[in-house]
Structure formats: structure tokens, C-alpha cells
Amino acid sequence: MGLRLYVAKTYKVEFDYGIAFNYKVSEFHDLLDSLNVNYSGENWDDRFDVDKEEWLKGIEALKNLDQLEASEREDIKNALDCCEYTLEEAIELFQGYYDVADPDHDYLEFQFL
């Protein structure tokens, strides 16, 4: 018996739903920050992961924007403006990314390509 270190032999990622946030890497990260959604990496990273629970928290914040404190609402609205999306468009996009993500994986894996 042992507890040895293994490496993944097969790891296949297929990206989908690349319809938004063109050349908006840091702006998108700023939007996640304004939604208090944690992600891997730094603000300028073009490849990063978001825990699905965190992502759903972001969707709920967007859907319930009018119930947030004024400063939070303002931060989110400013981030949406920088991304050039309306609140309704952002909700639809965030839900779309969630819907196409691997259902067997706990994270959404993103890459700007």
C-alpha cells in the first residue's frame, strides 16, 4: 500500500461559447471582482478557473443587483459599462457559460483565445 504521486494521463479541454468579452481580459476580471467572485490567477491572466459555486454567486448578484448596497451596485454597473454589456446581457452570458460548462467538473475553465 502507498500514497504515490500520479499525473493525469489524459486531460482534454474543449472550449465553447466564445461569444463575448472580446479583448476585455482585465475588464472581465474587474467584473468578477465587483461581483465578489473569486478566480484563479491574476487580473491580466487570459486563462483562469472559477469555482461553480462562486460563478452562481455572481449570477445571483447580477439578478439581484437592485437589492445590493449602493456602492456594490455602482461598482458592478461601472464594470458592466467597461465590458460594454447591459445587466440583462451579462446575466444571459453568465448563465450561458454555466450551461455549457462540464457538468462533471467543479470549476468553469476559461481562456481568452
ZAFIRO-345167 format. One line per field, with one value per residue (C-alpha): residue in three letters; residue number from 1; x, y, z. Coordinates in nm, 4 decimals. Example, Ala and Ser with C-alpha at 12.3 -4.5 7.8 and 13.67 -1.06 7.14 Angstrom:
BEGIN
volo (ALA:SER);
bator (1:2);
c1 (1.2300:1.3670);
c2 (-0.4500:-0.1060);
c3 (0.7800:0.7140);
END
This chain:
BEGIN
volo (MET:GLY:LEU:ARG:LEU:TYR:VAL:ALA:LYS:THR:TYR:LYS:VAL:GLU:PHE:ASP:TYR:GLY:ILE:ALA:PHE:ASN:TYR:LYS:VAL:SER:GLU:PHE:HIS:ASP:LEU:LEU:ASP:SER:LEU:ASN:VAL:ASN:TYR:SER:GLY:GLU:ASN:TRP:ASP:ASP:ARG:PHE:ASP:VAL:ASP:LYS:GLU:GLU:TRP:LEU:LYS:GLY:ILE:GLU:ALA:LEU:LYS:ASN:LEU:ASP:GLN:LEU:GLU:ALA:SER:GLU:ARG:GLU:ASP:ILE:LYS:ASN:ALA:LEU:ASP:CYS:CYS:GLU:TYR:THR:LEU:GLU:GLU:ALA:ILE:GLU:LEU:PHE:GLN:GLY:TYR:TYR:ASP:VAL:ALA:ASP:PRO:ASP:HIS:ASP:TYR:LEU:GLU:PHE:GLN:PHE:LEU);
bator (1:2:3:4:5:6:7:8:9:10:11:12:13:14:15:16:17:18:19:20:21:22:23:24:25:26:27:28:29:30:31:32:33:34:35:36:37:38:39:40:41:42:43:44:45:46:47:48:49:50:51:52:53:54:55:56:57:58:59:60:61:62:63:64:65:66:67:68:69:70:71:72:73:74:75:76:77:78:79:80:81:82:83:84:85:86:87:88:89:90:91:92:93:94:95:96:97:98:99:100:101:102:103:104:105:106:107:108:109:110:111:112:113);
c1 (0.0000:0.1208:0.0315:0.2225:0.2014:0.0373:-0.0043:-0.3080:-0.2505:-0.5370:-0.6700:-0.8892:-1.0418:-1.2709:-1.3656:-1.7150:-1.9379:-1.6663:-1.9093:-1.8305:-1.5762:-1.3543:-1.0237:-1.1722:-0.9403:-0.8824:-1.2298:-1.3839:-1.1710:-1.2804:-1.6407:-1.5745:-1.4070:-1.7072:-1.9318:-1.7019:-1.6394:-1.3051:-1.0979:-0.7552:-0.4664:-0.4285:-0.6345:-0.4439:-0.4390:-0.6032:-0.6542:-0.8224:-1.0766:-1.3840:-1.5470:-1.9053:-2.0431:-1.8591:-1.9957:-2.3512:-2.2943:-2.2045:-2.5185:-2.7301:-2.5602:-2.6444:-3.0037:-3.0491:-2.8499:-3.1198:-3.1022:-2.7289:-2.5765:-2.5370:-2.1569:-2.1727:-2.4339:-2.2190:-1.9076:-2.0968:-2.2593:-1.9211:-1.7653:-2.0531:-2.0063:-1.6361:-1.7262:-1.9861:-2.2749:-2.6103:-2.7178:-2.9587:-2.6909:-2.4459:-2.6977:-2.7644:-2.3929:-2.3046:-2.5869:-2.4793:-2.1225:-2.2520:-2.4866:-2.2144:-1.9511:-1.8574:-2.1246:-1.8790:-1.6220:-1.6412:-1.4846:-1.5522:-1.2287:-1.1857:-0.9362:-0.9338:-0.8379);
c2 (0.0000:0.3507:0.7071:0.7898:1.0982:1.0485:1.2771:1.2933:1.0827:1.2346:1.5830:1.7143:2.0596:2.1746:2.5404:2.6552:2.9630:3.2097:3.4828:3.7663:3.9890:4.0317:4.1923:4.2559:4.0417:4.2798:4.4312:4.0876:4.0193:4.3573:4.2489:3.9283:4.1338:4.3678:4.0611:3.9226:3.6121:3.4500:3.3153:3.1612:3.3733:3.7450:4.0228:4.0026:3.6220:3.5005:3.1515:3.1008:2.8911:2.9856:2.7532:2.6841:2.7980:3.1276:3.1624:3.1022:3.3627:3.6082:3.5255:3.5821:3.9166:4.0233:3.9048:4.0820:4.3942:4.6282:4.4618:4.5245:4.8203:5.1350:5.1109:4.7481:4.8361:5.1215:4.9011:4.6353:4.8890:5.0506:4.7103:4.6230:4.9548:4.8802:4.5391:4.7076:4.4871:4.5614:4.3880:4.1675:4.0709:3.9872:3.7638:3.5806:3.5420:3.4231:3.1692:3.0559:2.9958:2.7976:2.5909:2.4770:2.4079:2.0488:1.9216:1.6738:1.9398:2.1693:2.4621:2.6608:2.6772:2.9916:3.1067:3.4142:3.2906);
c3 (0.0000:-0.0652:-0.1333:-0.4501:-0.6670:-1.0049:-1.3022:-1.5270:-1.8354:-2.0284:-1.9863:-2.2615:-2.2646:-2.5406:-2.5266:-2.6188:-2.6065:-2.7057:-2.7982:-2.5596:-2.3848:-2.6908:-2.5825:-2.2362:-2.0209:-1.7316:-1.7694:-1.7284:-1.4222:-1.2853:-1.3349:-1.1428:-0.8689:-0.8489:-0.8110:-0.5386:-0.7493:-0.6739:-0.9624:-1.0073:-1.1217:-1.1669:-1.3233:-1.6515:-1.6887:-2.0060:-1.8613:-1.5264:-1.3349:-1.1344:-0.8844:-0.9917:-0.6557:-0.6982:-1.0515:-0.9327:-0.6606:-0.9374:-1.1337:-0.8230:-0.7605:-1.1152:-1.0863:-0.7523:-0.8309:-0.7013:-0.3583:-0.3120:-0.1332:-0.3420:-0.3593:-0.4766:-0.7397:-0.8663:-0.8894:-1.0848:-1.3176:-1.3874:-1.4586:-1.6931:-1.8742:-1.9212:-2.0636:-2.2856:-2.1727:-2.0159:-1.6987:-1.8928:-2.1450:-1.8657:-1.6897:-2.0157:-2.0898:-1.7396:-1.7479:-2.0948:-1.9812:-1.6845:-1.9015:-2.1452:-1.8768:-1.7992:-1.5569:-1.4031:-1.3126:-1.0083:-1.1932:-1.5041:-1.7017:-1.9085:-2.1655:-2.3833:-2.7300);
END
